């Protein structure tokens, strides 16, 4: 249990909980492991558990009847996945799959609801978290509706990059044009065209398949 408490302690959603409350939540959790490309949850399914990512990386996405995906975001250690469906008794609003081998703490619905009833502070934390997600979703919808493919791609490259303008920026892993297209709601071909122009303009370069940002990307192309 002590390990579970240490996993939960730095999570933003539970940051306000004291040791006793963390121990109560940890008592309702168990560690689970998933291989790469495993499905944690599927859009439309009933929500019976939530996950706190301990290690690894997952993607949260929605898809249409033809299987075309739109990746909403990627999440790593410390992220909470699947809590919304535990609260509103509605089906899962998105699917989640692993991008790497992933370890997580799984907390069942009944245990989570019990903790929530006994800790009003946890309820306030949930409200803050949901409010933040709503703001992010609103901004994402605005971007998809108003911004062109170039601007969405430029923003996504900046979001995924690490480092600074002084020391150099690069994406932490290799991303295919299809993966980037799934994240911004654009086709693989359109992403390829924009990437080719950015390389030609010496804004980015590929090193062993990893994108390096050489200078500040222009706001418009």
C-alpha positions as CSV (number, residue, x, y, z in Angstrom):
1,X,0.0,0.0,0.0
2,X,2.9,2.4,0.8
3,X,4.0,2.3,-2.8
4,X,0.4,3.1,-4.0
5,X,0.3,6.1,-1.7
6,X,3.6,7.4,-3.1
7,X,2.2,7.0,-6.7
8,X,-1.0,8.9,-5.7
9,X,0.6,11.7,-3.7
10,X,2.1,13.8,-6.6
11,X,-1.1,13.4,-8.8
12,X,-2.7,16.8,-9.2
13,X,-6.2,15.4,-8.7
14,X,-5.2,14.1,-5.3
15,X,-2.7,16.8,-4.2
16,X,-5.0,18.2,-1.5
17,X,-5.5,14.9,0.2
18,X,-3.9,14.1,3.6
19,X,-2.1,10.8,4.3
20,X,-5.2,9.2,5.8
21,X,-7.2,10.0,2.7
22,X,-4.5,8.9,0.4
23,X,-4.2,5.6,2.3
24,X,-8.0,5.1,2.0
25,X,-7.8,5.6,-1.8
26,X,-4.7,3.4,-2.1
27,X,-6.6,0.6,-0.2
28,X,-9.1,0.5,-3.1
29,X,-6.3,0.3,-5.8
30,X,-4.3,-2.4,-7.4
31,X,-1.3,-2.3,-9.8
32,X,-1.9,-3.5,-13.3
33,X,0.4,-3.8,-16.3
34,X,-0.3,-3.5,-20.0
35,X,1.8,-4.3,-23.0
36,X,2.4,-1.8,-25.8
37,X,-0.7,-1.2,-28.0
38,X,-3.1,-2.7,-25.4
39,X,-6.6,-1.2,-25.0
40,X,-7.3,0.2,-21.6
41,X,-10.8,1.3,-22.4
42,X,-13.1,1.6,-25.4
43,X,-15.4,4.5,-26.3
44,X,-19.0,3.6,-25.5
45,X,-18.2,1.0,-22.8
46,X,-19.5,1.3,-19.2
47,X,-17.0,2.9,-16.9
48,X,-16.2,0.5,-14.0
49,X,-12.6,1.7,-13.2
50,X,-10.2,4.5,-13.4
51,X,-6.4,4.4,-13.9
52,X,-3.5,6.4,-12.5
53,X,-0.6,6.1,-14.9
54,X,2.6,5.0,-13.1
55,X,4.9,4.5,-16.0
56,X,4.6,4.4,-19.8
57,X,2.6,6.4,-22.2
58,X,-1.1,6.2,-23.4
59,X,-3.1,8.0,-26.1
60,X,-6.7,9.1,-25.7
61,X,-8.6,9.1,-28.9
62,X,-12.0,9.0,-30.6
63,X,-12.9,7.2,-33.8
64,X,-15.7,7.1,-36.4
65,X,-17.5,4.1,-37.9
66,X,-14.7,3.7,-40.5
67,X,-12.1,3.5,-37.8
68,X,-10.5,6.9,-38.5
69,X,-8.9,8.2,-35.3
70,X,-8.6,11.6,-33.8
71,X,-6.0,11.6,-31.0
72,X,-7.2,14.0,-28.3
73,X,-3.9,13.9,-26.3
74,X,-1.2,11.7,-24.9
75,X,-0.7,11.1,-21.2
76,X,2.2,9.8,-19.1
77,X,3.1,9.2,-15.5
78,X,0.8,11.0,-13.0
79,X,-2.2,11.2,-15.4
80,X,-5.6,10.1,-14.4
81,X,-7.6,8.2,-17.0
82,X,-11.3,7.2,-17.0
83,X,-12.6,9.1,-14.0
84,X,-15.3,11.0,-15.8
85,X,-17.4,7.9,-16.6
86,X,-17.2,6.9,-12.9
87,X,-19.0,10.1,-11.9
88,X,-21.8,10.5,-14.5
89,X,-22.7,6.8,-15.1
90,X,-22.5,7.5,-18.8
91,X,-20.5,5.4,-21.3
92,X,-16.8,6.1,-21.9
93,X,-16.4,9.3,-24.0
94,X,-13.1,8.2,-25.5
95,X,-10.9,5.2,-26.0
96,X,-7.4,4.7,-24.5
97,X,-4.6,2.5,-25.7
98,X,-0.9,2.2,-24.6
99,X,1.9,3.6,-26.7
100,X,4.5,1.9,-24.6
101,X,4.6,-0.8,-22.0
102,X,2.5,0.8,-19.2
103,X,2.0,0.3,-15.5
104,X,-1.0,1.8,-13.7
105,X,-3.0,1.8,-10.5
106,X,-6.5,0.7,-11.1
107,X,-9.3,2.0,-8.8
108,X,-12.7,0.5,-9.0
109,X,-15.9,2.6,-9.2
110,X,-17.4,1.5,-5.9
111,X,-14.2,2.2,-4.0
112,X,-13.7,5.6,-5.7
113,X,-17.3,6.6,-5.0
114,X,-17.0,5.6,-1.4
115,X,-13.9,7.7,-1.0
116,X,-15.6,10.6,-2.7
117,X,-18.5,10.5,-0.3
118,X,-16.2,10.5,2.7
119,X,-14.0,13.3,1.4
120,X,-15.6,16.5,0.2
121,X,-12.1,17.8,-0.5
122,X,-11.7,15.1,-3.1
123,X,-14.9,16.2,-4.7
124,X,-13.6,19.8,-5.0
125,X,-10.4,18.5,-6.6
126,X,-12.5,16.6,-9.2
127,X,-14.5,19.7,-10.0
128,X,-11.3,21.7,-10.6
129,X,-9.9,18.9,-12.8
130,X,-13.0,18.7,-14.9
131,X,-13.1,22.5,-15.3
132,X,-9.6,22.5,-16.6
133,X,-10.4,19.7,-19.1
134,X,-13.4,21.6,-20.3
135,X,-11.2,24.6,-21.0
136,X,-8.7,22.4,-22.9
137,X,-11.5,20.8,-24.9
138,X,-13.0,24.2,-25.8
139,X,-9.6,25.5,-27.0
140,X,-9.1,22.3,-29.0
141,X,-12.5,22.7,-30.6
142,X,-11.7,26.3,-31.5
143,X,-8.4,25.2,-33.0
144,X,-10.0,22.6,-35.2
145,X,-12.7,24.9,-36.3
146,X,-10.8,28.1,-37.0
147,X,-7.1,27.3,-37.6
148,X,-5.7,25.9,-40.8
149,X,-3.6,22.7,-41.0
150,X,-0.3,24.5,-40.8
151,X,-1.1,26.4,-37.6
152,X,-2.5,23.3,-35.9
153,X,0.6,21.3,-36.9
154,X,2.9,24.1,-35.7
155,X,1.1,24.3,-32.4
156,X,1.3,20.6,-32.0
157,X,5.0,20.4,-32.7
158,X,5.6,23.1,-30.1
159,X,3.4,21.3,-27.6
160,X,5.3,17.9,-28.1
161,X,8.7,19.4,-28.0
162,X,11.2,19.5,-25.1
163,X,14.1,21.8,-24.6
164,X,14.3,25.6,-25.2
165,X,15.1,27.9,-28.1
166,X,18.5,28.5,-26.5
167,X,19.5,24.8,-26.1
168,X,17.5,23.4,-29.0
169,X,14.1,21.9,-29.2
170,X,13.1,18.4,-30.4
171,X,10.3,15.9,-30.0
172,X,10.9,13.2,-27.5
173,X,10.1,10.4,-29.9
174,X,9.5,9.6,-33.5
175,X,6.1,10.5,-34.9
176,X,4.8,9.4,-38.3
177,X,2.8,11.8,-40.5
178,X,-0.3,9.7,-39.8
179,X,0.2,10.0,-36.0
180,X,0.6,13.8,-36.2
181,X,-2.4,14.0,-38.6
182,X,-4.5,12.0,-36.1
183,X,-3.7,14.6,-33.4
184,X,-4.7,17.6,-35.4
185,X,-7.6,16.3,-37.5
186,X,-5.7,16.3,-40.8
187,X,-4.7,13.8,-43.4
188,X,-1.3,12.1,-43.6
189,X,-0.8,13.7,-47.0
190,X,-1.5,17.3,-45.7
191,X,0.9,16.8,-42.8
192,X,3.6,15.5,-45.2
193,X,3.2,18.6,-47.4
194,X,3.5,21.0,-44.5
195,X,6.5,19.1,-43.0
196,X,8.3,19.2,-46.4
197,X,7.8,23.0,-46.6
198,X,9.1,23.4,-43.0
199,X,12.2,21.3,-43.9
200,X,12.7,23.3,-47.1
201,X,12.5,26.5,-45.1
202,X,15.0,25.2,-42.6
203,X,12.6,25.5,-39.7
204,X,12.9,21.8,-38.8
205,X,15.1,18.8,-39.6
206,X,14.9,15.1,-39.1
207,X,17.7,13.3,-37.2
208,X,17.2,9.5,-37.0
209,X,13.5,10.0,-37.5
210,X,13.2,12.6,-34.7
211,X,11.9,16.1,-35.5
212,X,14.2,18.9,-34.4
213,X,13.0,22.5,-34.4
214,X,15.8,24.7,-35.6
215,X,14.1,28.1,-35.2
216,X,10.8,29.6,-34.1
217,X,8.0,28.4,-36.4
218,X,6.1,31.2,-38.1
219,X,2.5,31.8,-37.0
220,X,1.2,31.6,-40.5
221,X,2.6,30.0,-43.6
